[in-house]
Amino acid sequence: MVIKKNRGREWLEWQRRLFTIAQVGGVIGVLWLGVALFYGEMGLSRYLSMRDYAKGLEQELSALRHENVTLQHDILRLQHDPTKIEQLAREQLGYVRKGETVYQFIPGSEKQQESSSKP
């Protein structure tokens, strides 16, 4: 059995102070990490906002993919469907077939006719 030499009261007080300093340092370190986690540049609030932003981008990407499929379908119809080409020519360019009669309505002309027909 080994008997250790008594180191004295000063050594015991120094060891207690060192332990207390280590405890205080640990608490300060944990607090600092907590603040950095919640309020730091790459903290929890930033993570949550970036996650919401990523969800928005995913939704936008999904909508753009859907629009892309629709436009590809329209391109195929324009390349191979003569009725679609005729429809667009009539709507956008005002084309008509031979023998068709075109009626054009002028906005506001009904009010002028009503007022001119009254005695």
Backbone bond lengths (Angstrom), bond angles and torsions (degrees), N, CA, C in turn:
res aa  C-N    CA-C-N  psi(-1)  N-CA   C-N-CA  omega(-1)  CA-C   N-CA-C  phi
1 M - - - 1.419 - - 1.527 109.59 -
2 V 1.314 112.85 134.46 1.453 118.06 -177.10 1.520 108.99 -104.04
3 I 1.263 116.61 130.05 1.458 121.73 178.20 1.515 107.13 -105.17
4 K 1.371 113.89 123.42 1.459 118.51 179.87 1.513 110.52 -85.60
5 K 1.246 113.28 149.17 1.459 120.49 -179.71 1.523 109.18 -75.84
6 N 1.294 118.83 138.56 1.448 123.85 177.99 1.527 108.54 -68.60
7 R 1.321 113.99 123.62 1.464 117.16 -175.74 1.517 111.86 -87.14
8 G 1.248 118.69 -16.04 1.454 120.50 174.37 1.509 113.45 104.23
9 R 1.327 113.40 169.62 1.448 122.37 -176.93 1.535 111.44 -68.87
10 E 1.301 118.67 -37.77 1.479 121.97 -178.95 1.524 110.98 -61.97
11 W 1.314 115.46 -42.44 1.473 118.45 -179.97 1.522 110.23 -65.98
12 L 1.313 119.29 -38.47 1.452 124.06 179.07 1.528 110.30 -65.30
13 E 1.328 117.60 -43.70 1.468 120.75 177.54 1.525 111.37 -64.61
14 W 1.325 116.85 -40.64 1.470 120.49 177.80 1.525 110.38 -62.95
15 Q 1.330 118.96 -38.82 1.459 122.93 179.54 1.530 110.19 -67.82
16 R 1.331 117.13 -39.38 1.463 120.71 177.75 1.525 110.92 -65.98
17 R 1.314 117.10 -41.68 1.476 120.41 177.60 1.525 110.68 -61.95
18 L 1.317 116.58 -43.80 1.466 120.97 179.21 1.527 110.42 -61.69
19 F 1.334 117.01 -41.68 1.460 121.17 178.57 1.528 110.84 -65.55
20 T 1.339 117.53 -41.20 1.469 121.79 178.02 1.525 110.82 -64.41
21 I 1.319 116.78 -42.57 1.471 120.85 178.19 1.534 109.86 -62.28
22 A 1.318 116.97 -40.82 1.459 120.80 178.27 1.523 110.93 -64.28
23 Q 1.331 117.36 -39.75 1.458 120.73 177.91 1.523 111.44 -64.75
24 V 1.331 116.22 -46.63 1.468 120.46 179.17 1.529 109.82 -62.10
25 G 1.327 116.70 -42.87 1.467 120.36 177.78 1.521 111.85 -61.94
26 G 1.315 117.29 -39.33 1.467 121.15 177.20 1.514 112.12 -63.98
27 V 1.349 116.18 -43.71 1.464 120.10 178.83 1.526 110.45 -63.78
28 I 1.325 116.32 -44.14 1.474 119.97 178.61 1.530 110.01 -62.15
29 G 1.332 116.75 -41.85 1.463 120.13 178.55 1.516 112.50 -62.55
30 V 1.320 117.10 -42.46 1.473 120.66 178.45 1.518 110.49 -65.27
31 L 1.337 117.36 -42.30 1.466 120.34 177.34 1.524 111.18 -61.91
32 W 1.321 116.33 -43.13 1.465 120.79 179.55 1.537 110.41 -62.47
33 L 1.328 117.23 -42.44 1.468 120.40 177.84 1.524 111.56 -65.36
34 G 1.342 116.38 -37.21 1.465 119.90 177.48 1.513 111.82 -64.55
35 V 1.330 116.31 -44.75 1.470 120.07 177.67 1.526 110.38 -63.14
36 A 1.317 116.86 -42.63 1.467 120.07 178.73 1.523 111.06 -64.22
37 L 1.322 117.32 -35.73 1.463 120.86 -179.97 1.517 111.34 -65.26
38 F 1.323 117.26 -42.99 1.450 119.96 -175.46 1.526 114.34 -90.15
39 Y 1.336 118.02 -34.37 1.458 120.02 -172.04 1.523 114.03 -119.49
40 G 1.298 118.93 3.17 1.456 121.54 -177.08 1.515 112.33 -74.52
41 E 1.309 115.40 174.69 1.460 121.56 -179.08 1.521 111.49 -59.45
42 M 1.307 117.31 -39.35 1.459 121.46 177.90 1.532 109.78 -112.69
43 G 1.315 116.86 40.77 1.451 122.60 -175.15 1.511 113.24 -82.06
44 L 1.292 114.73 -170.72 1.455 122.23 -176.25 1.522 111.77 -64.90
45 S 1.324 118.09 -39.89 1.466 120.25 179.72 1.529 110.56 -64.41
46 R 1.302 116.81 -39.72 1.471 120.63 177.17 1.530 110.37 -65.56
47 Y 1.329 116.20 -40.75 1.459 120.27 178.37 1.528 110.92 -61.27
48 L 1.329 117.09 -44.88 1.462 120.20 -179.30 1.521 111.66 -65.07
49 S 1.325 117.39 -40.84 1.466 119.55 179.01 1.527 111.12 -67.66
50 M 1.318 117.11 -38.26 1.468 119.81 177.91 1.533 110.99 -68.39
51 R 1.324 117.33 -34.14 1.464 120.43 177.50 1.529 110.10 -65.73
52 D 1.333 117.45 -42.60 1.461 120.69 176.95 1.525 111.08 -64.62
53 Y 1.315 116.78 -40.35 1.462 121.21 177.74 1.528 110.73 -62.44
54 A 1.328 116.76 -40.70 1.468 120.80 178.70 1.526 111.03 -65.17
55 K 1.331 117.03 -38.43 1.469 120.11 176.62 1.522 110.44 -62.84
56 G 1.326 116.69 -42.84 1.465 120.55 177.49 1.519 111.90 -61.27
57 L 1.333 116.03 -41.83 1.462 119.30 178.05 1.520 111.55 -65.31
58 E 1.322 117.65 -37.23 1.468 121.07 177.59 1.525 110.28 -63.90
59 Q 1.326 117.34 -41.26 1.462 120.59 178.31 1.524 110.81 -65.80
60 E 1.325 116.05 -41.63 1.467 119.86 178.19 1.517 110.79 -64.16
61 L 1.322 116.86 -40.90 1.458 121.21 178.23 1.520 110.92 -63.24
62 S 1.321 117.01 -41.09 1.460 121.05 178.05 1.532 110.74 -62.91
63 A 1.332 116.73 -43.29 1.472 120.33 178.50 1.521 110.75 -64.31
64 L 1.321 117.72 -40.42 1.461 120.49 179.31 1.521 111.55 -67.33
65 R 1.327 117.05 -36.57 1.472 119.53 176.32 1.520 110.62 -64.45
66 H 1.325 116.64 -41.55 1.460 120.27 177.83 1.530 110.85 -63.13
67 E 1.317 116.06 -43.47 1.469 120.14 177.89 1.525 111.11 -63.35
68 N 1.336 116.50 -37.52 1.453 120.99 178.45 1.528 111.00 -62.92
69 V 1.329 117.47 -42.51 1.467 121.06 178.04 1.524 110.06 -63.23
70 T 1.339 116.27 -42.85 1.467 120.13 179.05 1.525 111.27 -62.01
71 L 1.337 116.88 -43.47 1.467 120.21 179.88 1.531 111.52 -67.35
72 Q 1.335 117.47 -36.60 1.464 120.02 176.45 1.528 110.15 -63.28
73 H 1.323 116.71 -39.52 1.466 120.99 177.47 1.525 109.93 -63.77
74 D 1.335 116.99 -43.43 1.471 120.27 178.10 1.526 111.36 -62.39
75 I 1.318 117.59 -39.37 1.467 121.22 178.49 1.510 110.34 -61.87
76 L 1.324 116.33 -44.73 1.471 119.38 178.78 1.514 111.41 -62.72
77 R 1.332 116.90 -40.62 1.472 119.29 177.98 1.524 111.30 -64.57
78 L 1.345 116.69 -39.43 1.469 118.83 179.38 1.516 111.75 -67.96
79 Q 1.307 117.78 -30.54 1.457 120.70 -179.39 1.522 112.73 -79.21
80 H 1.338 117.57 -27.58 1.460 118.72 -170.56 1.524 115.19 -127.90
81 D 1.313 119.62 -3.68 1.467 121.47 -176.14 1.531 109.92 -114.87
82 P 1.351 117.45 104.79 1.474 119.48 -178.37 1.531 113.41 -65.03
83 T 1.329 118.74 -29.51 1.470 119.15 179.13 1.532 111.51 -67.47
84 K 1.328 116.78 -35.48 1.469 119.94 176.90 1.527 110.66 -66.54
85 I 1.321 116.40 -41.12 1.475 120.48 178.12 1.524 109.80 -62.47
86 E 1.352 116.83 -43.91 1.463 120.44 179.07 1.526 110.72 -63.41
87 Q 1.336 116.84 -41.67 1.456 120.91 179.36 1.529 111.07 -59.97
88 L 1.329 117.21 -45.81 1.463 120.22 179.58 1.526 111.63 -66.75
89 A 1.330 117.16 -37.90 1.467 120.01 178.40 1.525 110.51 -63.59
90 R 1.315 117.39 -39.04 1.467 120.51 178.80 1.537 111.07 -69.43
91 E 1.338 116.58 -44.83 1.462 119.82 -175.26 1.528 112.48 -71.97
92 Q 1.324 116.83 -47.34 1.462 119.96 -171.05 1.526 113.36 -92.59
93 L 1.308 117.64 -31.69 1.456 119.63 -175.73 1.522 113.07 -107.04
94 G 1.337 117.79 -10.01 1.458 120.76 177.88 1.522 113.30 75.70
95 Y 1.316 118.98 23.72 1.460 121.92 179.47 1.528 110.34 -72.36
96 V 1.354 115.32 146.74 1.460 122.17 175.90 1.518 108.65 -133.77
97 R 1.319 116.37 158.16 1.462 121.02 176.56 1.522 109.70 -83.38
98 K 1.313 114.71 162.08 1.466 119.00 175.72 1.517 109.18 -62.93
99 G 1.319 115.18 135.44 1.453 120.57 177.66 1.522 114.07 89.68
100 E 1.292 118.91 -8.17 1.458 120.76 178.32 1.526 110.06 -83.85
101 T 1.315 115.58 145.73 1.456 121.12 177.73 1.518 108.19 -104.66
102 V 1.318 115.64 132.24 1.456 121.24 -178.33 1.521 108.98 -105.78
103 Y 1.323 115.17 128.26 1.456 121.02 175.58 1.523 107.60 -110.01
104 Q 1.328 115.19 128.44 1.455 119.77 177.69 1.521 108.58 -116.60
105 F 1.309 113.70 131.60 1.453 119.42 178.72 1.520 108.41 -104.13
106 I 1.321 114.95 129.20 1.458 120.90 179.68 1.522 107.62 -96.89
107 P 1.328 117.74 127.18 1.473 119.71 -179.80 1.526 110.91 -62.64
108 G 1.323 115.76 135.30 1.460 120.75 177.74 1.510 113.10 88.01
109 S 1.334 119.49 -6.82 1.464 120.46 -177.86 1.519 111.39 -72.40
110 E 1.312 119.15 -27.39 1.469 121.84 179.03 1.522 109.92 -66.34
111 K 1.296 119.35 -39.95 1.460 122.71 179.81 1.525 110.50 -66.37
112 Q 1.330 116.60 -37.36 1.462 120.14 -179.55 1.539 109.88 -69.17
113 Q 1.335 116.75 -39.10 1.465 119.43 179.74 1.531 110.80 -67.87
114 E 1.331 117.32 -38.79 1.464 120.56 179.45 1.530 110.36 -65.51
115 S 1.324 117.24 -41.84 1.456 119.17 -177.87 1.526 111.29 -73.11
116 S 1.340 118.92 -30.99 1.453 120.96 -179.96 1.525 111.23 -79.74
117 S 1.336 119.61 -22.52 1.461 122.43 -179.34 1.521 111.14 -85.28
118 K 1.321 119.62 -14.59 1.467 122.61 179.03 1.521 109.20 -78.19
119 P 1.382 116.89 137.10 1.473 119.28 179.53 1.495 115.71 -74.45
